[in-house]
Amino acid sequence: MSNTPATDALVLYGQTFESRLLLGTARYPSPDVMEAAVRRARPAMLTASLRRQTAKPGGAGGDNGFWDMLRELKVPVLPNTAGCHNAQEVIATAHMARELFDTPWIKLELIGDDYTLQPDTLNLVGVAETLIRDGFQVLPYCTEDLVLCQRLVDVGCQAVMPWAAPIGTGQGPVNPYALRTLRERLKVPLLVDAGLGLPSHACQVMEWGYDGVLLNTAVALAQDPVAMAGAFADAVAAGRAAYRAGAMTAQESAQPSTPVLGTPFWHHAQQQ
């Protein structure tokens, strides 16, 4: 993490990151596999739930192995409020996470439905506003609803993280129109969070102009999480490069890639 601008760097709340991939830390086959996946992907941040950490390094009252591993990886930690179902739980969890992880960053998760794990869109904006007022740098997990995302920006969120599909499904972007509209209308950084299952999904949303992606299940539950972490990192970089390069305009009919002017075919066509 750096405060120095870099060429085409991801910038969130005024801080720059070399990578545009954020990686989760849950559901890996083992801590060693997780560590290897992180080292292969070299993500901008690692998300971590407060429930995975019960005490500061060197403190009493819990196992600090998970924290120690994150510290050794030297990747910034993005605590999240996973599992919270009301505003009080979110705010309390965020404040504890700030103390334990010693960071103002928070991934805001407020669950409204246990079956789909869809965010509580009715209360998310108010909670985000409270956390920002309390000095947090909030990255809200939300749906692809344009009005909701705009309201989050209005209350001070400098980045927004809409889902591509329900978390853990791996379906990829189920509503391309809404996601592309969101990218066209909002000027803040947008990171797709949840629902991506394949590197091609990540590449696609990056080609649309999204600023980054956050992954967990697609890597952690792959047959080879380390190789998959690398594949996603490469796909994110390729999608960003393609977006910056500017894609050709799609055509309704075939267009020759080789000029026919002056060829025998051209002369024959002129004689018809």
Protein Blocks (a to p, Z undefined) as FASTA:
>chain_A
ZZbdcehiaceehiacfbfcdcdfehiabfklmmmmmmmnopabdcddfklpcbdehiah
iafklmmmmmmnopacdddfehiabfklmmmmmmmmmmmnopabdcddddfbfklopacf
klmmmmmmmmmmnopacdddddfbfklmmmmmmnopabdcddfbdehklnopablmlmmm
mmmmpmbdcddeehiabfklmmmmmmnopabdcdfklmmmpmblmlmmmmmmmmmmmmmm
mmmnopadddfbdcdfbdfehpaklmmmmmZZ
